[in-house]
């Protein structure tokens, strides 16, 4: 893949963060690989050397997936997805949720479930349809708590 200089610098800094490399070690790696102290001073070839070093050290670049199947196409794994969707629509109608779209629901599901899955080194979830019972229960309970909180705020 071809990268621009700013893209490579960004990837190198992400790799530094993900590999938990301190500043002193980072500068040492830059000097050992290219003889330069800063990414800004390097050419694309030199930046590629540094990036390759980080990949050999264990850095794996994550690719953002932009595909999320629509409801009519995706197969629902468990009925809890239907309950989640119903509660989401109800919350939208009462004004708790600003955006009642499927994309907004899928975004909420990803924000709740994917951090849990990443800790367990499991594949990420793209949408509400791909939830199993266990993960669906977590999402449903979060929505219920959110709904309850907003109802309590209205009463006060």
Kinemage of the C-alpha trace (Angstrom):
@kinemage 1
@onewidth
@group {chain A} dominant
@subgroup {mainchain}
@vectorlist {calphas} color= white
{ca unk a 1} P 0.000 0.000 0.000
{ca unk a 2} L 1.233 3.500 -0.773
{ca unk a 3} L 1.285 6.014 2.016
{ca unk a 4} L 1.856 9.737 2.060
{ca unk a 5} L 4.336 11.262 4.504
{ca unk a 6} L 1.629 12.545 6.894
{ca unk a 7} L -0.085 9.123 6.856
{ca unk a 8} L 3.171 7.366 7.735
{ca unk a 9} L 3.941 9.804 10.550
{ca unk a 10} L 0.440 9.256 11.914
{ca unk a 11} L 0.816 5.454 11.718
{ca unk a 12} L 4.217 5.593 13.422
{ca unk a 13} L 2.793 7.640 16.277
{ca unk a 14} L -0.155 5.258 16.626
{ca unk a 15} L 2.267 2.306 16.670
{ca unk a 16} L 4.357 4.050 19.328
{ca unk a 17} L 1.252 4.476 21.471
{ca unk a 18} L -0.105 0.945 20.895
{ca unk a 19} L 3.266 -0.675 21.612
{ca unk a 20} L 3.608 1.526 24.739
{ca unk a 21} L 7.023 2.840 23.794
{ca unk a 22} L 8.382 5.651 25.948
{ca unk a 23} L 9.831 8.810 24.367
{ca unk a 24} L 13.480 7.912 24.980
{ca unk a 25} L 13.149 4.445 23.423
{ca unk a 26} L 11.157 5.907 20.528
{ca unk a 27} L 13.925 8.418 19.708
{ca unk a 28} L 16.507 5.637 19.963
{ca unk a 29} L 14.558 3.521 17.458
{ca unk a 30} L 14.330 6.474 15.057
{ca unk a 31} L 18.091 7.062 15.289
{ca unk a 32} L 18.922 3.357 14.852
{ca unk a 33} L 16.679 2.949 11.818
{ca unk a 34} L 17.387 6.220 9.979
{ca unk a 35} L 20.020 8.246 11.799
{ca unk a 36} L 17.462 11.018 12.338
{ca unk a 37} L 15.811 12.109 15.556
{ca unk a 38} L 12.404 13.179 14.243
{ca unk a 39} L 9.841 11.820 11.784
{ca unk a 40} L 9.400 15.300 10.365
{ca unk a 41} L 12.991 15.277 9.066
{ca unk a 42} L 12.647 11.866 7.360
{ca unk a 43} L 11.840 10.939 3.783
{ca unk a 44} L 9.054 8.508 2.920
{ca unk a 45} L 11.588 5.675 2.498
{ca unk a 46} L 13.010 6.347 5.965
{ca unk a 47} L 9.522 6.542 7.457
{ca unk a 48} L 8.738 3.167 5.862
{ca unk a 49} L 11.836 1.695 7.559
{ca unk a 50} L 10.605 2.914 10.947
{ca unk a 51} L 7.077 1.681 10.259
{ca unk a 52} L 8.408 -1.733 9.191
{ca unk a 53} L 10.396 -1.879 12.431
{ca unk a 54} L 7.217 -1.304 14.453
{ca unk a 55} L 5.370 -3.955 12.437
{ca unk a 56} L 8.171 -6.446 13.155
{ca unk a 57} L 7.843 -5.463 16.824
{ca unk a 58} L 4.195 -6.517 16.841
{ca unk a 59} L 2.174 -3.523 15.663
{ca unk a 60} L -0.819 -4.493 13.552
{ca unk a 61} L -2.697 -1.827 11.662
{ca unk a 62} L -6.470 -1.917 12.197
{ca unk a 63} L -8.646 -1.342 9.166
{ca unk a 64} L -11.872 0.552 9.734
{ca unk a 65} L -14.835 -1.253 8.272
{ca unk a 66} L -17.472 0.956 6.791
{ca unk a 67} L -19.912 -1.767 5.818
{ca unk a 68} L -22.878 -2.438 8.032
{ca unk a 69} L -25.678 -4.457 6.457
{ca unk a 70} L -29.132 -2.942 6.548
{ca unk a 71} L -31.871 -4.606 8.578
{ca unk a 72} L -33.650 -6.186 5.652
{ca unk a 73} L -30.489 -7.967 4.465
{ca unk a 74} L -28.775 -8.984 7.707
{ca unk a 75} L -29.828 -12.176 9.433
{ca unk a 76} L -30.790 -11.652 13.067
{ca unk a 77} L -28.850 -14.035 15.338
{ca unk a 78} L -31.157 -13.702 18.316
{ca unk a 79} L -34.600 -12.243 19.102
{ca unk a 80} L -33.057 -9.848 21.612
{ca unk a 81} L -32.003 -7.690 18.650
{ca unk a 82} L -35.699 -7.075 17.948
{ca unk a 83} L -36.267 -5.987 21.561
{ca unk a 84} L -33.289 -3.637 21.392
{ca unk a 85} L -34.592 -2.092 18.177
{ca unk a 86} L -38.097 -1.685 19.653
{ca unk a 87} L -36.742 0.042 22.769
{ca unk a 88} L -34.530 2.289 20.606
{ca unk a 89} L -37.544 3.381 18.533
{ca unk a 90} L -39.617 3.963 21.669
{ca unk a 91} L -36.823 6.089 23.175
{ca unk a 92} L -36.632 8.080 19.941
{ca unk a 93} L -40.377 8.735 19.967
{ca unk a 94} L -40.217 10.005 23.558
{ca unk a 95} L -37.295 12.292 22.702
{ca unk a 96} L -34.592 10.472 24.691
{ca unk a 97} L -32.694 9.556 21.509
{ca unk a 98} L -32.197 12.302 18.927
{ca unk a 99} L -31.457 10.019 15.971
{ca unk a 100} L -33.722 6.978 15.753
{ca unk a 101} L -32.066 5.573 12.632
{ca unk a 102} L -30.626 2.090 12.240
{ca unk a 103} L -27.159 3.572 11.737
{ca unk a 104} L -27.385 5.414 15.050
{ca unk a 105} L -28.506 2.233 16.809
{ca unk a 106} L -25.644 0.268 15.248
{ca unk a 107} L -23.216 2.960 16.364
{ca unk a 108} L -24.558 2.744 19.929
{ca unk a 109} L -24.240 -1.062 19.863
{ca unk a 110} L -20.639 -0.871 18.610
{ca unk a 111} L -19.720 1.658 21.314
{ca unk a 112} L -21.129 -0.609 24.030
{ca unk a 113} L -20.019 -4.040 22.809
{ca unk a 114} L -16.733 -3.602 20.936
{ca unk a 115} L -14.651 -2.430 23.944
{ca unk a 116} L -15.751 -5.594 25.772
{ca unk a 117} L -14.873 -7.799 22.788
{ca unk a 118} L -11.506 -6.119 22.231
{ca unk a 119} L -10.490 -6.936 25.807
{ca unk a 120} L -11.272 -10.594 25.067
{ca unk a 121} L -9.483 -10.489 21.655
{ca unk a 122} L -12.684 -11.424 19.825
{ca unk a 123} L -13.966 -10.105 16.489
{ca unk a 124} L -15.840 -6.827 16.636
{ca unk a 125} L -19.589 -6.403 16.147
{ca unk a 126} L -20.799 -4.294 13.236
{ca unk a 127} L -24.526 -4.068 13.950
{ca unk a 128} L -27.394 -5.011 16.235
{ca unk a 129} L -28.286 -8.085 14.157
{ca unk a 130} L -24.978 -9.783 14.898
{ca unk a 131} L -25.487 -9.742 18.679
{ca unk a 132} L -25.800 -13.016 20.537
{ca unk a 133} L -27.959 -13.333 23.661
{ca unk a 134} L -25.182 -12.435 26.123
{ca unk a 135} L -24.062 -9.255 24.339
{ca unk a 136} L -27.634 -8.354 23.442
{ca unk a 137} L -28.565 -8.487 27.120
{ca unk a 138} L -25.763 -6.043 27.961
{ca unk a 139} L -26.959 -3.591 25.291
{ca unk a 140} L -30.614 -3.966 26.296
{ca unk a 141} L -29.829 -3.336 29.961
{ca unk a 142} L -27.813 -0.221 29.085
{ca unk a 143} L -30.731 1.119 27.069
{ca unk a 144} L -33.161 0.402 29.907
{ca unk a 145} L -30.927 2.206 32.415
{ca unk a 146} L -30.598 5.159 30.052
{ca unk a 147} L -34.359 5.304 29.613
{ca unk a 148} L -34.923 5.061 33.377
{ca unk a 149} L -32.400 7.870 34.070
{ca unk a 150} L -34.119 10.222 31.661
{ca unk a 151} L -37.542 9.429 33.128
{ca unk a 152} L -36.217 10.214 36.625
{ca unk a 153} L -34.805 13.543 35.371
{ca unk a 154} L -38.191 14.514 33.926
{ca unk a 155} L -39.951 13.793 37.253
{ca unk a 156} L -37.514 16.003 39.171
